[in-house]
């Protein structure tokens, strides 16, 4: 069990952050990450339109647009949290990794606290905030050493 990658996609489909989270994470080049981010954004939008079961107002419980929330494949789980503003936080992990929803919400809180409060950060642009990346690294280390109970 373990976390593999975190990537964040803006509301236009541009990749604004990609980060390996563990030693088991496959090494992928920057151009490939850009393609993965935009492809996931497109698939998320298509899934929202093609879904036979529509939520009221096409919004999920968090108020974000309908779309992909989780994909499970051989040896990987992809979990997505879309915010009300359209930013998608996507976490990949090994099967059996617990509480991915909680981890994504915590990463969203860190993004709000660290990146959005940085006076030099511009919305929709790549995240280059050392405070945010250090906070994410610290969160992952705490989770891997002691579980979700220690997050807050």
C-alpha positions as CSV (number, residue, x, y, z in Angstrom):
1,X,0.0,0.0,0.0
2,X,1.2,3.4,-0.8
3,X,0.7,6.7,-2.7
4,X,2.2,7.0,-6.2
5,X,1.5,10.3,-7.8
6,X,-0.4,13.6,-7.3
7,X,-1.4,15.7,-10.2
8,X,-3.5,18.8,-10.3
9,X,-5.4,19.9,-13.4
10,X,-6.9,23.4,-13.8
11,X,-10.4,24.1,-15.2
12,X,-9.0,24.5,-18.7
13,X,-7.3,21.1,-18.7
14,X,-3.8,22.3,-18.1
15,X,-1.5,20.5,-15.8
16,X,-0.5,22.8,-12.9
17,X,1.3,20.3,-10.7
18,X,2.6,16.8,-10.9
19,X,4.5,15.1,-8.2
20,X,5.7,11.6,-7.4
21,X,4.8,10.7,-3.8
22,X,6.7,7.5,-3.2
23,X,9.5,5.3,-4.3
24,X,7.2,2.9,-6.2
25,X,5.9,5.8,-8.5
26,X,6.8,5.2,-12.1
27,X,9.2,7.7,-13.6
28,X,7.2,9.7,-16.3
29,X,8.5,12.6,-18.3
30,X,7.1,16.1,-18.2
31,X,5.5,16.0,-21.7
32,X,3.8,12.7,-20.8
33,X,2.4,14.3,-17.7
34,X,1.0,17.2,-19.7
35,X,-0.7,14.6,-22.0
36,X,-2.0,12.7,-19.0
37,X,-3.4,15.8,-17.4
38,X,-5.2,17.0,-20.5
39,X,-6.5,13.5,-21.4
40,X,-7.9,13.1,-17.9
41,X,-9.6,16.4,-18.1
42,X,-11.2,15.4,-21.4
43,X,-12.3,12.0,-20.1
44,X,-13.7,13.6,-17.0
45,X,-15.8,16.0,-19.2
46,X,-17.0,13.2,-21.5
47,X,-17.9,11.0,-18.5
48,X,-20.1,13.8,-17.1
49,X,-21.9,14.1,-20.5
50,X,-22.2,10.4,-21.3
51,X,-23.4,9.3,-17.8
52,X,-26.9,7.8,-18.0
53,X,-27.6,8.8,-14.4
54,X,-27.5,12.5,-13.9
55,X,-27.2,14.1,-10.5
56,X,-29.4,17.0,-9.8
57,X,-28.0,20.0,-11.6
58,X,-25.1,17.7,-12.8
59,X,-23.4,18.4,-9.5
60,X,-21.9,15.9,-7.0
61,X,-22.2,16.1,-3.2
62,X,-19.3,18.6,-3.1
63,X,-21.0,20.9,-5.6
64,X,-18.6,20.2,-8.4
65,X,-19.5,19.0,-11.9
66,X,-20.4,15.4,-12.3
67,X,-17.6,13.2,-13.8
68,X,-14.9,10.6,-12.9
69,X,-14.4,10.1,-9.2
70,X,-12.5,6.9,-9.1
71,X,-10.9,4.4,-11.6
72,X,-9.5,1.1,-10.4
73,X,-7.2,-0.9,-12.6
74,X,-4.6,-3.7,-12.3
75,X,-2.3,-2.5,-9.6
76,X,-3.5,1.1,-9.4
77,X,-6.3,3.3,-8.1
78,X,-6.9,6.8,-9.5
79,X,-9.0,9.0,-7.2
80,X,-10.2,12.5,-8.3
81,X,-11.6,15.4,-6.3
82,X,-13.0,18.2,-8.4
83,X,-13.5,21.5,-6.6
84,X,-16.4,23.9,-7.2
85,X,-14.0,26.1,-9.3
86,X,-13.2,23.2,-11.6
87,X,-9.7,22.3,-10.4
88,X,-9.1,18.6,-10.3
89,X,-6.9,17.0,-7.6
90,X,-6.0,13.5,-8.8
91,X,-4.2,11.0,-6.6
92,X,-2.9,7.6,-7.8
93,X,-2.2,4.9,-5.3
94,X,-1.6,1.2,-4.9
95,X,-4.7,-0.9,-4.2
96,X,-5.6,-1.1,-0.5
97,X,-4.3,2.4,0.3
98,X,-6.9,3.6,2.8
99,X,-8.8,7.0,3.0
100,X,-7.9,8.5,-0.4
101,X,-10.9,10.8,-0.1
102,X,-9.6,12.2,3.1
103,X,-6.1,12.6,1.7
104,X,-7.4,14.5,-1.3
105,X,-9.5,16.8,0.9
106,X,-6.4,17.5,3.0
107,X,-4.3,18.3,-0.1
108,X,-7.1,20.7,-1.2
109,X,-6.8,22.4,2.2
110,X,-3.1,22.7,1.9
111,X,-3.5,24.1,-1.6
112,X,-5.9,26.7,-0.2
113,X,-3.7,27.5,2.8
114,X,-0.3,27.5,1.0
115,X,-0.6,28.1,-2.7
116,X,-3.6,30.4,-2.9
117,X,-2.3,32.6,-0.1
118,X,1.0,33.0,-1.8
119,X,1.0,36.6,-3.2
120,X,3.1,35.5,-6.2
121,X,0.8,32.6,-7.3
122,X,-1.5,33.3,-10.2
123,X,-4.6,31.1,-10.6
124,X,-4.6,28.5,-13.4
125,X,-0.8,28.7,-13.6
126,X,1.7,26.0,-12.5
127,X,2.2,25.8,-8.8
128,X,5.7,26.7,-7.8
129,X,5.1,27.2,-4.1
130,X,7.7,25.4,-1.9
131,X,5.5,25.8,1.1
132,X,2.8,23.7,-0.6
133,X,5.1,21.0,-1.9
134,X,6.7,20.7,1.6
135,X,3.3,20.5,3.2
136,X,2.2,17.8,0.8
137,X,5.4,15.8,1.5
138,X,4.9,16.2,5.2
139,X,1.3,15.0,4.9
140,X,2.3,11.9,2.9
141,X,5.1,11.1,5.4
142,X,2.7,11.4,8.4
143,X,0.1,9.2,6.6
144,X,2.6,6.5,5.7
145,X,4.0,6.4,9.2
146,X,0.9,6.6,11.3
147,X,-2.4,6.7,9.3
148,X,-5.1,9.2,8.8
149,X,-5.8,9.8,12.5
150,X,-2.6,11.9,12.7
151,X,-3.5,14.2,9.7
152,X,-5.4,16.7,11.8
